[in-house]
Amino acid sequence: MSGPEEHIDPAEAMKRELADNLADLELYRMPFGRYKTRKLHTLPYEYLHWFVEKQDGFPSGRLGELMEFVYHIKASGSEEIFARLGRT
């Protein structure tokens, strides 16, 4: 017999994911290319869009996940979410 099912609140899960992404954006920097060492949330939209158009897309792993997150935020015009993050 198993215990009671754990209820997962979708809103709480989304808040947690957003908080995790923003915390990681404070740490992650672009490790290669033209924008090497820049914080991911400061990358130009056009550069991120270039990855979308590439056949292999964003890099794999957490770096690619964060780049894709930043891309979608910028594409939706919601960049104010990055206001509390440092620029350098």
MDTraj code that builds the backbone (N, CA, C; nanometers):
import mdtraj as md
import numpy as np

residues = "MET SER GLY PRO GLU GLU HIS ILE ASP PRO ALA GLU ALA MET LYS ARG GLU LEU ALA ASP ASN LEU ALA ASP LEU GLU LEU TYR ARG MET PRO PHE GLY ARG TYR LYS THR ARG LYS LEU HIS THR LEU PRO TYR GLU TYR LEU HIS TRP PHE VAL GLU LYS GLN ASP GLY PHE PRO SER GLY ARG LEU GLY GLU LEU MET GLU PHE VAL TYR HIS ILE LYS ALA SER GLY SER GLU GLU ILE PHE ALA ARG LEU GLY ARG THR".split()
xyz = np.array([
    [0.0834, -0.1168, 0.0000],
    [0.0000, 0.0000, 0.0000],
    [0.0886, 0.1242, 0.0000],
    [0.0590, 0.2156, -0.0863],
    [0.1399, 0.3366, -0.0941],
    [0.0758, 0.4484, -0.0137],
    [0.1574, 0.5504, 0.0182],
    [0.1106, 0.6640, 0.0960],
    [0.0237, 0.7559, 0.0113],
    [-0.0242, 0.8630, 0.0730],
    [-0.1094, 0.9575, -0.0003],
    [-0.0305, 1.0211, -0.1149],
    [-0.1020, 1.0470, -0.2239],
    [-0.0378, 1.1094, -0.3392],
    [0.0059, 1.2505, -0.3038],
    [0.1254, 1.2862, -0.3486],
    [0.1754, 1.4208, -0.3249],
    [0.1118, 1.5151, -0.4265],
    [0.0521, 1.6220, -0.3780],
    [-0.0094, 1.7213, -0.4657],
    [0.0966, 1.8242, -0.5051],
    [0.1149, 1.8424, -0.6320],
    [0.2112, 1.9406, -0.6821],
    [0.1324, 2.0577, -0.7378],
    [0.1514, 2.1723, -0.6776],
    [0.0845, 2.2943, -0.7213],
    [0.1600, 2.3488, -0.8426],
    [0.0965, 2.3544, -0.9602],
    [0.1648, 2.4021, -1.0812],
    [0.2200, 2.5438, -1.0667],
    [0.1478, 2.6306, -0.9987],
    [0.1951, 2.7679, -0.9802],
    [0.3229, 2.7704, -0.8970],
    [0.3270, 2.6890, -0.7925],
    [0.4472, 2.6825, -0.7092],
    [0.5647, 2.6240, -0.7874],
    [0.5377, 2.5249, -0.8687],
    [0.6434, 2.4654, -0.9509],
    [0.6994, 2.5681, -1.0493],
    [0.6120, 2.6484, -1.1079],
    [0.6567, 2.7520, -1.2016],
    [0.7377, 2.8594, -1.1299],
    [0.6947, 2.8990, -1.0109],
    [0.7696, 2.9974, -0.9323],
    [0.9079, 2.9456, -0.8984],
    [0.9142, 2.8191, -0.8604],
    [1.0422, 2.7573, -0.8246],
    [1.1350, 2.7517, -0.9452],
    [1.0795, 2.7138, -1.0612],
    [1.1600, 2.7081, -1.1832],
    [1.2094, 2.8468, -1.2224],
    [1.1245, 2.9473, -1.2131],
    [1.1640, 3.0837, -1.2446],
    [1.2745, 3.1296, -1.1503],
    [1.2584, 3.1043, -1.0215],
    [1.3598, 3.1422, -0.9231],
    [1.4921, 3.0723, -0.9512],
    [1.4871, 2.9443, -0.9861],
    [1.6097, 2.8696, -1.0199],
    [1.6772, 2.9287, -1.1431],
    [1.5976, 2.9603, -1.2453],
    [1.6544, 3.0183, -1.3674],
    [1.7203, 3.1531, -1.3389],
    [1.6528, 3.2382, -1.2637],
    [1.7091, 3.3699, -1.2331],
    [1.8346, 3.3580, -1.1475],
    [1.8350, 3.2649, -1.0536],
    [1.9550, 3.2441, -0.9707],
    [2.0715, 3.1978, -1.0574],
    [2.0458, 3.1068, -1.1500],
    [2.1528, 3.0584, -1.2381],
    [2.1992, 3.1669, -1.3347],
    [2.1082, 3.2545, -1.3763],
    [2.1487, 3.3633, -1.4663],
    [2.2428, 3.4615, -1.3983],
    [2.2392, 3.4670, -1.2661],
    [2.3350, 3.5501, -1.1916],
    [2.4768, 3.4933, -1.2043],
    [2.4859, 3.3627, -1.2254],
    [2.6153, 3.2945, -1.2253],
    [2.6700, 3.2647, -1.3650],
    [2.5828, 3.2196, -1.4542],
    [2.6282, 3.1728, -1.5855],
    [2.6722, 3.2874, -1.6751],
    [2.7813, 3.2619, -1.7461],
    [2.8316, 3.3559, -1.8457],
    [2.8533, 3.2793, -1.9757],
    [2.8498, 3.3514, -2.0849],
    [2.8708, 3.2892, -2.2153],
    [3.0139, 3.2358, -2.2208],
    [3.0319, 3.1059, -2.2441],
    [3.1659, 3.0476, -2.2377],
    [3.2436, 3.0516, -2.3695],
    [3.1821, 3.0995, -2.4775],
    [3.2501, 3.0970, -2.6075],
    [3.1966, 3.2068, -2.6982],
    [3.2678, 3.2268, -2.8089],
    [3.2184, 3.3131, -2.9148],
    [3.2327, 3.4619, -2.8911],
    [3.1636, 3.5349, -2.9740],
    [3.1693, 3.6805, -2.9771],
    [3.1374, 3.7436, -2.8412],
    [3.0467, 3.6849, -2.7679],
    [3.0016, 3.7411, -2.6409],
    [3.0566, 3.6668, -2.5199],
    [3.1718, 3.6044, -2.5373],
    [3.2360, 3.5295, -2.4299],
    [3.2483, 3.6174, -2.3055],
    [3.2155, 3.5616, -2.1923],
    [3.2182, 3.6204, -2.0572],
    [3.0972, 3.7099, -2.0254],
    [3.0087, 3.7382, -2.1196],
    [2.8898, 3.8195, -2.0895],
    [2.7852, 3.7356, -2.0184],
    [2.7124, 3.7982, -1.9277],
    [2.6011, 3.7292, -1.8622],
    [2.4967, 3.6964, -1.9686],
    [2.4348, 3.5807, -1.9545],
    [2.3431, 3.5323, -2.0573],
    [2.2246, 3.6254, -2.0801],
    [2.1745, 3.6876, -1.9758],
    [2.0574, 3.7740, -1.9942],
    [2.0904, 3.9041, -2.0669],
    [2.2201, 3.9317, -2.0886],
    [2.2592, 4.0520, -2.1627],
    [2.2879, 4.0227, -2.3098],
    [2.2777, 3.8969, -2.3498],
    [2.3019, 3.8627, -2.4898],
    [2.1944, 3.9256, -2.5781],
    [2.2329, 3.9774, -2.6942],
    [2.1332, 4.0372, -2.7837],
    [2.0331, 3.9334, -2.8348],
    [1.9104, 3.9767, -2.8504],
    [1.8046, 3.8905, -2.9024],
    [1.8455, 3.8287, -3.0356],
    [1.9045, 3.9084, -3.1237],
    [1.9426, 3.8609, -3.2567],
    [2.0424, 3.7450, -3.2489],
    [2.1332, 3.7534, -3.1540],
    [2.2310, 3.6460, -3.1354],
    [2.1611, 3.5191, -3.0878],
    [2.0713, 3.5313, -2.9931],
    [1.9965, 3.4151, -2.9437],
    [1.9094, 3.3561, -3.0542],
    [1.8500, 3.4430, -3.1350],
    [1.7658, 3.3966, -3.2450],
    [1.8474, 3.3180, -3.3481],
    [1.9729, 3.3549, -3.3634],
    [2.0617, 3.2823, -3.4549],
    [2.0702, 3.1352, -3.4136],
    [2.0736, 3.1076, -3.2844],
    [2.0769, 2.9688, -3.2372],
    [1.9479, 2.8963, -3.2727],
    [1.8359, 2.9674, -3.2673],
    [1.7068, 2.9076, -3.3032],
    [1.7079, 2.8649, -3.4494],
    [1.7677, 2.9457, -3.5344],
    [1.7701, 2.9175, -3.6775],
    [1.8714, 2.8102, -3.7161],
    [1.9711, 2.7880, -3.6312],
    [2.0708, 2.6848, -3.6592],
    [2.0057, 2.5472, -3.6547],
    [2.0593, 2.4569, -3.7317],
    [2.0048, 2.3215, -3.7357],
    [2.0136, 2.2519, -3.6000],
    [2.1245, 2.2712, -3.5277],
    [2.1406, 2.2023, -3.3986],
    [2.0954, 2.2863, -3.2795],
    [2.0506, 2.4086, -3.3005],
    [1.9904, 2.4909, -3.1964],
    [2.0843, 2.5325, -3.0851],
    [2.0269, 2.5506, -2.9662],
    [2.1032, 2.5943, -2.8497],
    [2.1969, 2.4830, -2.8035],
    [2.3036, 2.5211, -2.7327],
    [2.3921, 2.4182, -2.6774],
    [2.3155, 2.3247, -2.5843],
    [2.3706, 2.2090, -2.5601],
    [2.3052, 2.1143, -2.4695],
    [2.3302, 2.1541, -2.3246],
    [2.2551, 2.0948, -2.2355],
    [2.2750, 2.1148, -2.0932],
    [2.2125, 2.2428, -2.0402],
    [2.2539, 2.2772, -1.9193],
    [2.1968, 2.3934, -1.8503],
    [2.2231, 2.5227, -1.9261],
    [2.3394, 2.5361, -1.9891],
    [2.3692, 2.6557, -2.0674],
    [2.2628, 2.6774, -2.1744],
    [2.2327, 2.5756, -2.2510],
    [2.1323, 2.5858, -2.3562],
    [1.9934, 2.6137, -2.3009],
    [1.9596, 2.5515, -2.1879],
    [1.8293, 2.5760, -2.1253],
    [1.8146, 2.7230, -2.0872],
    [1.9197, 2.7789, -2.0278],
    [1.9143, 2.9184, -1.9866],
    [1.9125, 3.0122, -2.1067],
    [1.9889, 2.9807, -2.2097],
    [1.9873, 3.0640, -2.3308],
    [1.8487, 3.0629, -2.3939],
    [1.7868, 2.9469, -2.3981],
    [1.6518, 2.9372, -2.4546],
    [1.5513, 3.0138, -2.3683],
    [1.5658, 3.0061, -2.2371],
    [1.4798, 3.0814, -2.1460],
    [1.4926, 3.2313, -2.1735],
    [1.6164, 3.2800, -2.1827],
    [1.6396, 3.4223, -2.2095],
    [1.5806, 3.4608, -2.3453],
    [1.5993, 3.3746, -2.4441],
    [1.5444, 3.4009, -2.5774],
    [1.3928, 3.4198, -2.5708],
    [1.3228, 3.3301, -2.5054],
    [1.1770, 3.3384, -2.4987],
    [1.1300, 3.4610, -2.4196],
    [1.2017, 3.4941, -2.3140],
    [1.1668, 3.6139, -2.2363],
    [1.1826, 3.7378, -2.3236],
    [1.2942, 3.7455, -2.3963],
    [1.3176, 3.8620, -2.4830],
    [1.2180, 3.8646, -2.5987],
    [1.1857, 3.7494, -2.6547],
    [1.0914, 3.7423, -2.7667],
    [0.9524, 3.7898, -2.7239],
    [0.9165, 3.7671, -2.5993],
    [0.7843, 3.8073, -2.5510],
    [0.7810, 3.9507, -2.5005],
    [0.8974, 4.0173, -2.4998],
    [0.9028, 4.1555, -2.4527],
    [0.8971, 4.1690, -2.3018],
    [0.9355, 4.0645, -2.2315],
    [0.9263, 4.0637, -2.0846],
    [1.0617, 4.0810, -2.0165],
    [1.1516, 4.1527, -2.0795],
    [1.2881, 4.1670, -2.0269],
    [1.2957, 4.2312, -1.8897],
    [1.1900, 4.2993, -1.8453],
    [1.1938, 4.3623, -1.7138],
    [1.2172, 4.2607, -1.6031],
    [1.1939, 4.1327, -1.6341],
    [1.2189, 4.0274, -1.5359],
    [1.3684, 4.0203, -1.4988],
    [1.4537, 4.0726, -1.5865],
    [1.5983, 4.0698, -1.5625],
    [1.6478, 4.1953, -1.4914],
    [1.5598, 4.2870, -1.4554],
    [1.5998, 4.4168, -1.4005],
    [1.6855, 4.4052, -1.2739],
    [1.6595, 4.3044, -1.1938],
    [1.7359, 4.2898, -1.0685],
    [1.8706, 4.2215, -1.0885],
    [1.8941, 4.1676, -1.2057],
    [2.0213, 4.0995, -1.2327],
    [2.1253, 4.2029, -1.2760],
    [2.2484, 4.1808, -1.2377],
    [2.3548, 4.2729, -1.2757],
    [2.3799, 4.2746, -1.4254],
    [2.4330, 4.3827, -1.4757],
    [2.4575, 4.3975, -1.6196],
    [2.5935, 4.3434, -1.6622],
    [2.6883, 4.3313, -1.5729],
    [2.8225, 4.2894, -1.6145],
    [2.8479, 4.1449, -1.5848],
])
top = md.Topology()
chain = top.add_chain()
for i, resn in enumerate(residues, 1):
    res = top.add_residue(resn, chain, resSeq=i)
    for name in ("N", "CA", "C"):
        top.add_atom(name, md.element.get_by_symbol(name[0]), res)
traj = md.Trajectory(xyz[None], top)
